[in-house]
């Protein structure tokens, strides 16, 4: 099976909140965009564009087709060399990974917004409803008296060489997606800066090769993975596409190594397949060179 790779560069136009966890009153954001968020945004845009009056059945059908015919990498913040640079490709930016220098990453790229509900009868804030939402900035905080630099999101998408008719409009849809949460307040707006007129590479299977001490750039299924790092249950809210229960439900937990985990000191490079939602799975087990279950 042949897959085509397209590099993605988005200009971040407004604050971006990617749900992570809650600490006290603070809703923390991830410092990157998981592949599932990109899949969900493209699913929503394609369905709304091509299925007038779509029900959840249409969203489910388009989403399942995308899971079969597309593979998404995670998107990471990136900065140009200067504020006037014309950014159109991944070669024009420097990617900022949260684990390289966490303090500098938080200072330059993260901020938060606090708000509360009001009780108009008392002309005061409602009790216990103060909350603060963390976000990725659209302009990075300058250092050394420099200029604020615009923030970009970079990654890639793999598509099968032949696509169903319902997915042929994916390039135009990708130019009009919105990412993350708090979108009703204007957050998560992006503009595609990279051209999609041709693919940048062709592979038999979307995969990544990592050397010793390399940090992985996506969640990796923990079973059979030769990594050292933080392990987390990967869960999230998803649409309940059944006729019973509430409209939303928690997805089953998937135990993964978090992005930034490091390849162990093994004798050979490791290969990871990029699966649905951008989650990686190690395919060359060091112990017996068999695919991880």
C-alpha positions as CSV (number, residue, x, y, z in Angstrom):
1,X,0.0,0.0,0.0
2,X,1.3,3.4,-1.0
3,X,1.1,6.5,1.3
4,X,1.9,10.1,0.4
5,X,3.3,12.5,3.1
6,X,2.4,16.1,3.2
7,X,4.2,18.5,5.6
8,X,1.9,20.8,7.5
9,X,2.6,24.3,8.8
10,X,-0.2,26.2,10.4
11,X,0.0,29.8,11.6
12,X,-1.7,30.1,15.0
13,X,-4.1,33.1,14.9
14,X,-5.6,33.0,18.4
15,X,-5.0,31.2,21.8
16,X,-5.0,27.4,21.6
17,X,-6.2,25.2,24.4
18,X,-5.7,21.5,24.1
19,X,-7.3,19.8,27.1
20,X,-4.8,18.0,29.4
21,X,-5.8,17.9,33.1
22,X,-7.2,20.1,35.9
23,X,-5.0,21.4,38.8
24,X,-7.1,23.3,41.3
25,X,-8.9,26.0,39.3
26,X,-6.5,25.7,36.4
27,X,-7.4,23.8,33.2
28,X,-4.0,22.9,31.9
29,X,-3.2,22.6,28.2
30,X,-0.9,20.2,26.4
31,X,2.1,21.9,24.7
32,X,1.3,20.2,21.4
33,X,-1.7,19.0,19.4
34,X,-2.3,15.2,19.4
35,X,-3.1,13.5,16.1
36,X,-6.6,12.8,17.4
37,X,-7.4,16.5,17.7
38,X,-6.3,17.0,14.1
39,X,-8.4,14.0,13.0
40,X,-11.5,15.3,14.8
41,X,-11.1,18.8,13.3
42,X,-10.8,17.4,9.8
43,X,-13.7,15.1,10.4
44,X,-15.9,17.9,11.5
45,X,-15.0,20.2,8.6
46,X,-15.4,17.5,5.9
47,X,-18.7,16.4,7.2
48,X,-20.2,19.8,7.5
49,X,-19.0,20.8,4.0
50,X,-20.2,17.7,2.2
51,X,-23.2,16.4,4.2
52,X,-25.9,19.0,4.6
53,X,-27.8,18.5,7.8
54,X,-25.4,15.8,8.9
55,X,-26.4,13.5,11.8
56,X,-23.9,11.7,14.0
57,X,-24.0,8.8,11.6
58,X,-22.4,10.9,8.9
59,X,-19.7,12.2,11.3
60,X,-19.0,8.6,12.3
61,X,-18.7,7.4,8.7
62,X,-16.4,10.2,7.6
63,X,-14.3,9.8,10.8
64,X,-13.9,6.0,10.2
65,X,-12.8,6.6,6.6
66,X,-10.2,9.1,7.8
67,X,-8.9,6.6,10.3
68,X,-8.5,4.1,7.5
69,X,-7.0,6.3,4.8
70,X,-5.1,9.0,6.8
71,X,-2.3,9.0,9.4
72,X,-1.7,12.2,11.4
73,X,1.4,13.2,13.3
74,X,1.3,15.4,16.4
75,X,1.6,19.2,15.8
76,X,4.3,21.1,17.8
77,X,4.8,24.9,18.2
78,X,7.5,26.4,16.1
79,X,9.1,29.8,15.7
80,X,10.5,31.6,12.7
81,X,14.0,33.1,12.8
82,X,12.5,36.6,12.7
83,X,9.1,38.2,12.7
84,X,9.2,39.2,9.1
85,X,10.2,35.8,7.7
86,X,7.8,34.3,5.1
87,X,7.1,30.8,6.5
88,X,5.8,28.2,4.1
89,X,7.6,25.0,5.1
90,X,9.1,23.2,8.1
91,X,12.5,24.3,7.0
92,X,11.6,27.9,7.8
93,X,10.9,27.3,11.5
94,X,12.5,25.9,14.7
95,X,10.3,23.4,16.5
96,X,9.8,23.9,20.2
97,X,9.5,20.7,22.1
98,X,8.1,21.0,25.7
99,X,10.7,18.6,27.1
100,X,13.8,20.3,25.7
101,X,13.7,23.3,28.1
102,X,10.4,23.1,30.1
103,X,10.8,26.4,31.9
104,X,11.7,28.4,28.7
105,X,8.9,26.7,26.8
106,X,6.3,27.6,29.5
107,X,7.6,31.2,29.7
108,X,7.6,31.9,26.0
109,X,4.7,29.8,24.7
110,X,2.1,29.4,27.5
111,X,-0.2,31.8,29.3
112,X,-3.6,31.6,31.0
113,X,-7.0,33.4,31.1
114,X,-9.0,33.6,34.3
115,X,-12.8,34.2,34.5
116,X,-15.8,33.5,36.6
117,X,-19.6,33.4,36.5
118,X,-21.3,36.5,37.9
119,X,-24.3,36.7,40.3
120,X,-26.1,39.8,39.1
121,X,-28.5,39.9,42.0
122,X,-25.6,40.2,44.5
123,X,-23.4,42.1,42.0
124,X,-20.6,39.7,42.8
125,X,-18.8,36.6,41.5
126,X,-20.6,33.3,41.9
127,X,-19.0,31.2,44.7
128,X,-16.6,28.4,43.6
129,X,-16.9,29.2,39.9
130,X,-13.6,30.9,39.3
131,X,-11.6,29.0,36.7
132,X,-8.4,29.6,34.7
133,X,-7.7,28.2,31.3
134,X,-4.1,27.7,30.1
135,X,-3.3,28.2,26.4
136,X,-0.6,28.2,23.8
137,X,0.2,31.8,22.7
138,X,-0.2,33.0,19.2
139,X,2.8,35.2,19.7
140,X,5.8,34.0,21.7
141,X,7.0,36.0,24.7
142,X,10.3,37.6,23.6
143,X,13.6,37.1,25.3
144,X,16.7,39.4,25.5
145,X,14.6,42.4,24.4
146,X,13.7,40.7,21.1
147,X,10.5,41.0,19.2
148,X,7.5,38.8,19.8
149,X,7.5,36.0,17.2
150,X,4.4,34.5,15.6
151,X,3.8,30.9,16.6
152,X,3.3,28.1,14.1
153,X,2.2,24.5,14.4
154,X,4.1,22.0,12.4
155,X,3.6,18.3,11.7
156,X,2.6,16.0,8.8
157,X,-0.3,14.0,7.4
158,X,-0.1,10.8,5.4
159,X,-2.8,9.8,2.9
160,X,-3.3,6.7,0.9
161,X,-2.6,7.2,-2.8
162,X,-6.2,6.5,-3.7
163,X,-9.0,8.0,-1.6
164,X,-12.8,7.6,-1.5
165,X,-14.7,10.4,-3.2
166,X,-16.0,11.7,0.1
167,X,-12.4,12.5,1.2
168,X,-11.2,14.2,-2.0
169,X,-11.9,17.6,-0.5
170,X,-9.6,17.2,2.4
171,X,-7.1,19.8,1.3
172,X,-9.6,22.5,1.1
173,X,-11.1,21.4,4.4
174,X,-7.7,21.5,6.1
175,X,-7.5,25.1,5.2
176,X,-10.6,25.9,7.2
177,X,-10.2,23.8,10.4
178,X,-10.3,25.0,14.0
179,X,-8.4,23.2,16.8
180,X,-8.7,22.5,20.5
181,X,-11.2,23.8,23.0
182,X,-12.9,27.2,23.8
183,X,-13.6,27.7,20.2
184,X,-16.9,29.6,20.9
185,X,-14.6,32.3,22.3
186,X,-12.6,32.5,19.1
187,X,-9.8,30.2,20.3
188,X,-8.1,27.6,18.1
189,X,-8.1,29.6,14.8
190,X,-5.3,28.6,12.4
191,X,-4.3,29.4,8.9
192,X,-2.5,26.8,6.7
193,X,0.8,28.3,5.6
194,X,2.3,25.3,3.7
195,X,1.1,24.5,0.1
196,X,-0.6,21.2,-0.4
197,X,-0.1,21.1,-4.2
198,X,2.1,18.0,-4.1
199,X,3.3,15.5,-1.6
200,X,6.8,15.5,-0.1
201,X,7.4,11.8,0.2
202,X,6.1,8.4,-0.6
203,X,6.3,5.4,1.8
204,X,4.9,1.8,2.0
205,X,3.8,2.4,5.6
206,X,3.9,5.6,7.8
207,X,6.6,5.0,10.3
208,X,9.4,6.7,12.3
209,X,12.9,5.4,13.1
210,X,14.5,6.5,16.4
211,X,18.1,6.2,17.5
212,X,19.4,5.7,21.0
213,X,18.6,8.7,23.3
214,X,16.0,10.1,20.8
215,X,12.8,11.5,22.3
216,X,9.6,10.2,20.8
217,X,7.3,12.8,19.4
218,X,3.9,11.1,20.0
219,X,2.3,8.8,22.5
220,X,3.6,5.3,22.2
221,X,1.8,2.1,23.2
222,X,3.5,1.1,26.4
223,X,3.3,-2.7,25.7
224,X,6.5,-3.9,24.1
225,X,8.1,-0.4,23.9
226,X,11.8,0.0,24.8
227,X,11.5,3.5,26.3
228,X,12.1,5.4,29.5
229,X,9.8,8.2,30.5
230,X,6.4,9.2,31.8
231,X,3.6,6.6,31.4
232,X,0.0,8.0,31.2
233,X,-3.5,6.6,30.5
234,X,-4.5,8.3,27.3
235,X,-8.2,9.2,27.6
236,X,-10.5,11.9,26.4
237,X,-14.1,12.9,25.7
238,X,-15.6,11.6,22.5
239,X,-19.0,11.6,20.8
240,X,-21.3,8.9,21.9
241,X,-22.5,7.5,18.5
242,X,-25.2,5.3,20.0
243,X,-28.9,5.9,20.6
244,X,-28.6,5.6,24.4
245,X,-26.9,7.6,27.1
246,X,-25.5,11.1,27.0
247,X,-24.0,12.7,23.9
248,X,-20.5,12.4,25.2
249,X,-18.5,9.7,26.9
250,X,-14.9,9.0,28.0
251,X,-12.9,6.9,25.6
252,X,-11.3,3.7,27.0
253,X,-7.9,4.3,28.5
254,X,-4.9,3.5,26.4
255,X,-1.7,3.1,28.4
256,X,1.1,4.9,26.6
257,X,4.5,6.4,27.0
258,X,4.1,10.2,26.8
259,X,5.8,12.3,24.1
260,X,9.4,13.2,25.3
261,X,10.1,9.6,26.5
262,X,13.5,8.4,25.4
263,X,14.7,5.4,23.6
264,X,16.7,3.0,25.8
265,X,20.3,2.1,25.2
266,X,19.6,-0.6,22.8
267,X,21.8,-2.1,20.1
268,X,19.7,-1.1,17.1
269,X,17.5,1.8,16.0
270,X,13.8,1.3,16.8
271,X,11.0,1.6,14.3
272,X,7.5,2.8,15.2
273,X,4.4,2.5,13.1
274,X,2.2,5.6,13.1
275,X,-1.3,4.3,13.8
276,X,-4.7,5.9,14.1
277,X,-4.8,9.3,15.9
278,X,-1.0,9.5,15.5
279,X,-0.2,7.0,18.3
280,X,3.0,5.1,17.7
281,X,3.6,1.3,18.1
282,X,7.1,-0.2,18.3
283,X,7.4,-2.9,15.6
284,X,10.9,-4.2,16.1
285,X,11.1,-5.7,19.6
286,X,14.7,-5.7,20.7
287,X,14.4,-9.0,22.6
288,X,13.0,-11.2,19.8
289,X,12.7,-8.8,16.8
290,X,8.9,-9.5,16.6
291,X,6.1,-7.0,16.3
292,X,4.8,-5.8,19.6
293,X,1.4,-7.3,20.4
